[in-house]
Amino acid sequence: MSDLAKGAAWINGRVVPIADATISVTDWGFTRSDATYDVVGVWDGAFFRLDDHLDRFMASLAKLHLNPDVTRDGIADILHRITAASGLRHAYCAFVATRGMQRVPGSRDPRTCENRFFAWIVPWVNVLADDVVARGARMKIAEGPERISPNAVDPRAKNYHWGDLTAGLFEALEDGFDTVALKDGDGNITEGPGFNLFAVIDGVVVTPASGVLEGITRRTALEVAHSLGIPTEIRDIPVAEFLEADEVFLSSTGGGVVPIVQVNSRILGNGAPGPVSLRLRETYSDWRANGPLRTPVRGYREN
Ligand SMILES: Cc1ncc(COP(=O)(O)O)c(C=O)c1O
């Protein structure tokens, strides 16, 4: 395997093996989590919903006053270039903007930082292991950390403020669960580390309205439901109602629609993935593998 096939990056204006892609310890992206990023999946040689990921990233840049020296079209070109250079056909492709390093020594003014952009690609990454996805995941609603308030950090600008999600993951894993969900300060369900959440309640597919990243897979799952004639609703879901749902599933670029078979001590659907979750998972996987939302990667070398 070539070095680039293990992972490739675009940094300082060129493509390098991922092991050579480094940032300074004084970059505010590192010292202050002052960064935004996005992740687009590459499935069978094509990006899935590339335009939507680029739109979200450009909106995140604007929200966070980040202005790295790159255009939307320039980013798309870079993503094509690193993917083609890696030769990877199933891959996790991340692009990142950080506040960067301070131009004025000692200054604490974020406006005088030199914002940076870089991108990297590695072989496909799943939000949960394949065997967990196949049997359906067991999820704990954290008793400890709550999801950070959207009044403090806007979750719609994809960010690295993962202290709450990581603390929740420790709690869930130590209690023998596969993953975690966090509630907000009002007792509504929000999201988990790298995914949005859905409940199927009386035949309606429901997902939280606020306090969450507006996931591209969440959007796709809602569109898939519409295409199948399954009603949907975007609204707050109190934890007590979530625990009584007929089905629960998560959505993420890293795995699509993934059924949940247990929430806290409640086993759903006799411990087997539910029928609505499975239908959505199947159609989502079909959309990702075929059809109009794919952008074929330019410039792969013929083998
Ligand atoms: C906190 C959070 N919520 C939700 C998601 C799912 O978003 P998407 O479907 O765009 O991958 C992610 C993805 O990384 C995330 O980090």
The ligand as a Gaussian input file, in Angstrom:
#p B3LYP/6-31G(d) Opt

LIG

0 1
 C      -22.278000      16.316000      16.881000
 C      -22.685000      15.708000      15.583000
 N      -23.997000      15.533000      15.315000
 C      -24.408000      14.962000      14.168000
 C      -23.500000      14.514000      13.218000
 C      -23.999000      13.871000      11.933000
 O      -23.839000      14.745000      10.848000
 P      -23.720000      14.210000       9.340000
 O      -24.936000      13.434000       9.068000
 O      -23.615000      15.449000       8.523000
 O      -22.497000      13.345000       9.308000
 C      -22.134000      14.707000      13.430000
 C      -21.166000      14.269000      12.438000
 O      -19.974000      14.261000      12.653000
 C      -21.714000      15.320000      14.646000
 O      -20.407000      15.505000      14.895000

